[in-house]
Amino acid sequence: MKDEGEIIAYLRSTQAIRDRCGRLFELACQGKLEHFSCDLGKLDRVAEYVIQVMQKAYPDLRIPFHSRWRHFEAGGIDRLAQLNQKLVHLEALEQARSKFDLAITSVLLDAGAGAAWRYIEPTTGKAFWRSEGLAVASFHLFLQGGFSSDPSYPLQANADGLQQITESVLSEGFQVSEENPLVGVEGRLQLMQRLGQVLHDSPVLFGDRSPRLGHLVDYLLQQANGNPLRAHTVFSAVVRGFSEIWSGRVTIANTNLGDVWMHTALPNHEIGSQLVPLHKLFQWLTYSLLEPLQELGLQITHLNELTGLSEYRNGGLCIDLGLLWAKHEQVIREAHLPRSEVIVEWRALTVVLLDRIAATIRQKLGFTEDELPLAKVLEGGTWAAGRAIAAELRPGGVPPIQIISDGTVF
């Protein structure tokens, strides 16, 4: 029997994600899940559709990682160049810290915006929505010093700045109004304030004097110690550093597990044995932190230890192209909370199917895992394909299943 510490460590690993999601997938293939069945005969069709999307966006198949940095390029605007220009006078390490500050706040603010919200970029007049809109809005809020307590040093996200952020600052930054409602504003605000608190609580990761998100760069450089850095090391630091920002989540031994959910189809033989870890935002955040580390000259290894992202674009792709079938009409007709077993099943099966889709794509294109890692398949890729097929099938490109979001999960 594992002790509580071992169970917590396991549930915070990507191996646990694949293990637990894999068990639900086996049950789906046996027809033993309540809400979904799986048709692997559609795998080839899905892979072909994704390849078409990949080749249209990246004809040379030189695909970047699926990360927040892609969203900062929305509308064909190179906002990273704008950021680099503002950071050019700083040493490389400090530039990486600022990029961590930006990426972390932006990713954690990227829960579903809702179909009605839009952001009009002041500098270009262009309109953006959903993930791109949230990215562009958070980018400009960061440049304005929205996460810094020091007006003379705006391009940071430090503990005091995050704790002092107000609903009016967040609403103004995201252009929220009665006519332009953003889902989960209060949840996002509380998330940022709790983020500030965890920086104070984790001096090893974020520094003991003037704690700051960007000091995580220093911690990871120490872990690498001049050697290549395993992607899972970055993920582990993210989980360790940020799990306490979530509220109302499953805990073991007073430890917040984050994006981990109960499913009663799993055997209940020990503490946590029915829990399904997914860690979607933390893995996407990990993908988003790799690029600033690479800019510092760090070699990132074992990228495929990370999993696919269990969110509604990837999951929607699987439903819209027939890989997943809803077993009863309430799955599609009703909206569901993230903790509902409908959503847990959908997300878990998506994780497994993304691995299978990626393997099929590599086989068709003649690539190895190292040449076309999952991070590139997602970007090229399944996320874009999920959005494309949703737009073909439903007005506004809404996902096939509706989720009741609190602004902290999707």
For each residue, the residues with C-beta under 8 A, 3 or more apart:
1: 270
2: 6 7 10 270 271
3: 6 7
4: 7 8 252 253 271
5: 8 9 253
6: 2 3 9 10
7: 2 3 4 10 11 252 270 271 272
8: 4 5 11 12 252 253 255 257
9: 5 6 12 13
10: 2 6 7 13 15 16 272
11: 7 8 16 252 257 260 272 275 277
12: 8 9 16 236 239 240 243 257 277 279
13: 9 10 16 17 232 236 277
14: 17 18 232 235 279 283 305 306 307
15: 10 18 19 305
16: 10 11 12 13 19 20 277
17: 13 14 20 21 277 278 279 307 351
18: 14 15 21 22 307 351 352 355
19: 15 16 22 23
20: 16 17 23 24 266 275 276 277 348
21: 17 18 24 25 276 278 307 310 348 349 351 352
22: 18 19 25 26 352
23: 19 20 26 27 266
24: 20 21 27 28 33 263 265 266 276 344 345 348 349 352
25: 21 22 28 29 38 348 349 352 353
26: 22 23 29 30
27: 23 24 30 32 33 265
28: 24 25 31 32 33 36 37 38 345 349
29: 25 26 38 40
30: 26 27
31: 28 37
32: 27 28 265
33: 24 27 28 36 37 265 327 345
34: 265 327 341 345
35: 326 327 328 331 341 342 345 346
36: 28 33 324 325 326 327 331 345 346 349
37: 28 31 33 324 325 327
38: 25 28 29 323 324 325 349 353
39: 42 322 323 324 325
40: 29 43 323 356
41: 44
42: 39 45 46 321 322 323
43: 40 46 47 323 353 356 357 360
44: 41 47 48 360
45: 42 48 49 321 322
46: 42 43 49 50 317 318 321 322 323 357 360
47: 43 44 50 51 357 360 361 364
48: 44 45 51 52 364
49: 45 46 52 53 317 321 385 389
50: 46 47 53 54 317 357 361 377 380 381 382 385
51: 47 48 54 55 361 364 365
52: 48 49 55 56
53: 49 50 56 57 380 381 384 385 388
54: 50 51 57 58 61 63 361 380 381 384
55: 51 52 58 59 61
56: 52 53 59
57: 53 54 380 384
58: 54 55 61 62 63 380
59: 55 56
60:
61: 54 55 58 365 372 380
62: 58
63: 54 58 372 376 379 380 381
64: 67 69 70 376 379
65: 69 287 290 291 375 376 379
66: 70 284 287 309 375 376 378 379 381 383
67: 64 70 103 284 287 288 290 291 375 379
68: 71 72 103 106 107 110 135 284 285 288
69: 64 65 72 73 80 103 288 291
70: 64 66 67 73 379
71: 68 74 106 131 132 134 135 136
72: 68 69 79 80 83 106 135 136 139
73: 69 70 76 77 78 79 80
74: 71 77 128 132 133 135 136
75: 121 124 126 128 132 136
76: 73
77: 73 74 124 126
78: 73 81 82
79: 72 73 82 83 136 139
80: 69 72 73 83 84
81: 78 84 85
82: 78 79 85 86 143
83: 72 79 80 86 87 98 99 102 139 143
84: 80 81 87 88 95
85: 81 82 88
86: 82 83 143 155
87: 83 84 90 94 95 98 155
88: 84 85
89:
90: 87 94 95 98
91: 94 95
92: 95 96 295 296
93: 96 97 217 218 296
94: 87 90 91 97 98 214
95: 84 87 90 91 92 98 99 292 295
96: 92 93 99 100 214 217 292 293 295 296
97: 93 94 100 101 156 212 214 215 217 218
98: 83 87 90 94 95 101 102 155 156 214
99: 83 95 96 102 103 214 291 292 295
100: 96 97 103 104 213 214 216 217 289 292
101: 97 98 104 105 142 147 155 156 157 212 213 214
102: 83 98 99 105 106 138 139 142 155 157
103: 67 68 69 99 100 106 107 285 288 289 292
104: 100 101 107 108 157 213 216 285 289
105: 101 102 108 109 138 142 147 157 162 192 195 213
106: 68 71 72 102 103 109 110 134 135 138 139 142
107: 68 103 104 110 281 284 285 288
108: 104 105 191 192 195 242 245 281 285
109: 105 106 134 138 188 191 192
110: 68 106 107 131 134 135 138 281 284
111: 183 184 187 188 281 405 406 407 408 409 410
112: 130 183 184 312 403 405 407 409 410
113: 117 129 130 131 133 134 182 183
114: 117 181 182 183 405
115: 396 398
116: 180 181
117: 113 114 129 133 174 176 180 181 182 183
118: 127 128 129 133 175 180
119: 127 128 129 133 134 136 137 174 175
120: 125 126 127 175
121: 75 124 125 126 127 128 136 140
122: 125 140
123: 140
124: 75 77 121
125: 120 121 122
126: 75 77 120 121
127: 118 119 120 121 133
128: 74 75 118 119 121 132 133 135 136 137
129: 113 117 118 119 132 133
130: 112 113 133 134
131: 71 110 113 134 135
132: 71 74 75 128 129 135 136
133: 74 113 117 118 119 127 128 129 130 136 137
134: 71 106 109 110 113 119 130 131 137 138 174
135: 68 71 72 74 106 110 128 131 132 138 139
136: 71 72 74 75 79 119 121 128 132 133 139 140
137: 119 128 133 134 140 141 173 174 175
138: 102 105 106 109 110 134 135 141 142 173 174
139: 72 79 83 102 106 135 136 142 143
140: 121 122 123 136 137 143 144 173
141: 137 138 144 146 147 169 170 173 174
142: 101 102 105 106 138 139 145 146 147 155 157
143: 82 83 86 139 140 154 155
144: 140 141 154 173
145: 142 148 150 151 154 155 161
146: 141 142 161 165 169 170 173
147: 101 105 141 142 156 157 158 161 162 165 192
148: 145 151 153 154 155 156 157 158 161
149: 158 160 161 164
150: 145 153 154 156 158 161
151: 145 148 154
152:
153: 148 150 156
154: 143 144 145 148 150 151
155: 86 87 98 101 102 142 143 145 148
156: 97 98 101 147 148 150 153 161 212 213 214
157: 101 102 104 105 142 147 148 161 162 212 213 214
158: 147 148 149 150 161 162 199 210 211 212 213
159: 162 163 196 197 199 200 206 210 211 212
160: 149 163 164 196 210
161: 145 146 147 148 149 150 156 157 158 164 165 196
162: 105 147 157 158 159 165 192 193 195 196 199
163: 159 160 193 196 197
164: 149 160 161 196
165: 146 147 161 162 169 170 189 192 193 196
166: 169 170 189
167: 170 171 185 186 189
168: 171 172
169: 141 146 165 166 172 173
170: 141 146 165 166 167 173 174 176 185 188 189 192
171: 167 168 174 176 177 182 185
172: 168 169 175 176
173: 137 138 140 141 144 146 169 170
174: 117 119 134 137 138 141 170 171 182 185
175: 118 119 120 137 172 180
176: 117 170 171 172 180 181 182 185
177: 171 180 181
178: 181
179:
180: 116 117 118 175 176 177
181: 114 116 117 176 177 178
182: 113 114 117 171 174 176 185
183: 111 112 113 114 117 405 407
184: 111 112 187 188 405 406 407 408
185: 167 170 171 174 176 182 188 189 407
186: 167 189 190 407
187: 111 184 190 191 406 407 408
188: 109 111 170 184 185 191 192 407 408
189: 165 166 167 170 185 186 192 193
190: 186 187 193 194 247
191: 108 109 187 188 194 195 245 246 407 408
192: 105 108 109 147 162 165 170 188 189 195 196
193: 162 163 165 189 190 196 197
194: 190 191 197 198 244 245 247
195: 105 108 162 191 192 198 199 213 242 245
196: 159 160 161 162 163 164 165 192 193 199 200
197: 159 163 193 194 200 201 244
198: 194 195 201 202 241 242 244 245
199: 158 159 162 195 196 202 206 211 212 213
200: 159 196 197 203 211
201: 197 198 244
202: 198 199 205 206 211 240 241
203: 200 206 207 208 211
204: 219
205: 202 215 216 219 237 240 241
206: 159 199 202 203 211 212 213 215 216 219 241
207: 203 210 211 212 215 218
208: 203 211
209:
210: 158 159 160 207
211: 158 159 199 200 202 203 206 207 208 215
212: 97 101 156 157 158 159 199 206 207 215
213: 100 101 104 105 156 157 158 195 199 206 216
214: 94 96 97 98 99 100 101 156 157 217
215: 97 205 206 207 211 212 218 219
216: 100 104 205 206 213 219 220 237 241 289
217: 93 96 97 100 214 220 221 292 293 296
218: 93 97 207 215 221 222
219: 204 205 206 215 216 222 223 237
220: 216 217 223 224 229 233 234 237 293 298
221: 217 218 224 296 298
222: 218 219 225
223: 219 220 229 233 237
224: 220 221 227 228 229 233 298
225: 222
226:
227: 224
228: 224 298 299 300 301
229: 220 223 224 233 234 293 298 299 300 301
230: 233 234 300 301 302 305
231: 234 235 286 290 300 301 302 303 305 306
232: 13 14 235 236 302 305 306
233: 220 223 224 229 230 236 237
234: 220 229 230 231 237 238 286 289 290 293 300
235: 14 231 232 238 239 279 282 283 286 306
236: 12 13 232 233 239 240
237: 205 216 219 220 223 233 234 240 241
238: 234 235 241 242 282 285 286 289
239: 12 235 236 242 243 258 279 282
240: 12 202 205 236 237 243
241: 198 202 205 206 216 237 238
242: 108 195 198 238 239 245 258 282 285
243: 12 239 240 246 255 256 257 258
244: 194 197 198 201 256
245: 108 191 194 195 198 242
246: 191 243 249 256 258 259 408
247: 190 194 408
248:
249: 246 256 257 258 259 260
250: 257 260 261 262 275
251: 254 255 256 257
252: 4 7 8 11 255 257 271 272
253: 4 5 8
254: 251
255: 8 243 251 252
256: 243 244 246 249 251
257: 8 11 12 243 249 250 251 252 260 275 277
258: 239 242 243 246 249 279 282
259: 246 249 277 278 279 280 281 282 409
260: 11 249 250 257 275 276 277 278 279
261: 250 275 276 278 338 339 343 344
262: 250 274 275 276 339 341 344
263: 24 266 274 275 276 341 344 345 348
264: 268 274 341
265: 24 27 32 33 34 341
266: 20 23 24 263 273 274 275 276
267: 273 274
268: 264 273 274
269: 273
270: 1 2 7 273
271: 2 4 7 252
272: 7 10 11 252 275
273: 266 267 268 269 270
274: 262 263 264 266 267 268
275: 11 20 250 257 260 261 262 263 266 272
276: 20 21 24 260 261 262 263 266 344 348
277: 11 12 13 16 17 20 257 259 260
278: 17 21 259 260 261 310 347 348 351
279: 12 14 17 235 239 258 259 260 282 283
280: 259 283 284 309 310 311 347 409 410
281: 107 108 110 111 259 284 285 409
282: 235 238 239 242 258 259 279 285 286
283: 14 235 279 280 286 287 306 307 309
284: 66 67 68 107 110 280 281 287 288 309
285: 68 103 104 107 108 238 242 281 282 288 289
286: 231 234 235 238 282 283 289 290 306
287: 65 66 67 283 284 290 306 375 378
288: 67 68 69 103 107 284 285 291
289: 100 103 104 216 234 238 285 286 292 293
290: 65 67 231 234 286 287 293 294 300 303 375
291: 65 67 69 99 288 294 295
292: 95 96 99 100 103 217 289 295 296
293: 96 217 220 229 234 289 290 296 298 300
294: 290 291 297 298 299 300
295: 92 95 96 99 291 292
296: 92 93 96 217 221 292 293
297: 294
298: 220 221 224 228 229 293 294
299: 228 229 294
300: 228 229 230 231 234 290 293 294 303
301: 228 229 230 231
302: 230 231 232 305
303: 231 290 300 306 373 374 375
304: 369 373 374
305: 14 15 230 231 232 302
306: 14 231 232 235 283 286 287 303 374 375
307: 14 17 18 21 283 310 351 354 355 374
308: 314 350 351 353 354 355 358 374 377 378 382
309: 66 280 283 284 314 354 378 383
310: 21 278 280 307 314 315 347 348 350 351
311: 280 314 315 347 410
312: 112 315 316 386 399 401 403 410
313: 316 317 382 383 384 386 387 390 399
314: 308 309 310 311 317 318 350 354 378 382 383 386
315: 310 311 312 318 319 324 346 347 349 350 386 399 401
316: 312 313 319 320 386 389 390 399 400 401
317: 46 49 50 313 314 320 321 323 382 385 386 389
318: 46 314 315 321 323 324 349 350 353
319: 315 316 322 323 324 325 326 346 400 401
320: 316 317 386 389 390 393 400
321: 42 45 46 49 317 318 389
322: 39 42 45 46 319 325
323: 38 39 40 42 43 46 317 318 319 353
324: 36 37 38 39 315 318 319 346 349 350 353
325: 36 37 38 39 319 322
326: 35 36 319 329 331 332 401
327: 33 34 35 36 37 331
328: 35 331
329: 326 332 333
330: 333 334 342
331: 35 36 326 327 328 334 342 401
332: 326 329 400 401
333: 329 330
334: 330 331 402
335: 402 403 404
336: 340 342 343 401 402 403 404
337: 340 343 403 404
338: 261 343 403 404 405 406 409 410
339: 261 262 343 344
340: 336 337 343 344
341: 34 35 262 263 264 265 344 345
342: 35 330 331 336 345 346 401
343: 261 336 337 338 339 340 346 347 401 403
344: 24 261 262 263 276 339 340 341 347 348
345: 24 28 33 34 35 36 263 341 342 348 349
346: 35 36 315 319 324 342 343 349 350 401
347: 278 280 310 311 315 343 344 350 351
348: 20 21 24 25 263 276 278 310 344 345 351 352
349: 21 24 25 28 36 38 315 318 324 345 346 352 353
350: 308 310 314 315 318 324 346 347 353 354
351: 17 18 21 278 307 308 310 347 348 354 355
352: 18 21 22 24 25 348 349 355 356
353: 25 38 43 308 318 323 324 349 350 356 357
354: 307 308 309 314 350 351 357 358 374 377 378 382
355: 18 307 308 351 352 358 359 374
356: 40 43 352 353 359 360
357: 43 46 47 50 353 354 360 361 377 382
358: 308 354 355 361 362 372 374 377 382
359: 355 356 362 363
360: 43 44 46 47 356 357 363 364
361: 47 50 51 54 357 358 364 365 367 372 377
362: 358 359 365 366 367 368 369 371 372
363: 359 360 366
364: 47 48 51 360 361
365: 51 61 361 362 372
366: 362 363
367: 361 362 371 372
368: 362 371 372
369: 304 362 372 373
370: 373
371: 362 367 368
372: 61 63 358 361 362 365 367 368 369 376 377
373: 303 304 369 370 376 377
374: 303 304 306 307 308 354 355 358 377 378
375: 65 66 67 287 290 303 306 378 379
376: 63 64 65 66 372 373 379 380 381
377: 50 308 354 357 358 361 372 373 374 380 381 382
378: 66 287 308 309 314 354 374 375 381 382 383
379: 63 64 65 66 67 70 375 376 383 384
380: 50 53 54 57 58 61 63 376 377 384
381: 50 53 54 63 66 376 377 378 384 385
382: 50 308 313 314 317 354 357 358 377 378 385 386
383: 66 309 313 314 378 379 386 387
384: 53 54 57 313 379 380 381 387 388
385: 49 50 53 317 381 382 388 389
386: 312 313 314 315 316 317 320 382 383 389 390
387: 313 383 384 390 391 397
388: 53 384 385 391 392
389: 49 316 317 320 321 385 386 392 393
390: 313 316 320 386 387 393 394 397 398 399 400
391: 387 388 394 397
392: 388 389
393: 320 389 390 400
394: 390 391 397 398 400
395: 398
396: 115
397: 387 390 391 394
398: 115 390 394 395 402
399: 312 313 315 316 390 402 403
400: 316 319 320 332 390 393 394
401: 312 315 316 319 326 331 332 336 342 343 346
402: 334 335 336 398 399
403: 112 312 335 336 337 338 343 399 409 410
404: 335 336 337 338
405: 111 112 114 183 184 338 408 409 410
406: 111 184 187 338 409
407: 111 112 183 184 185 186 187 188 191
408: 111 184 187 188 191 246 247 405
409: 111 112 259 280 281 338 403 405 406
410: 111 112 280 311 312 338 403 405
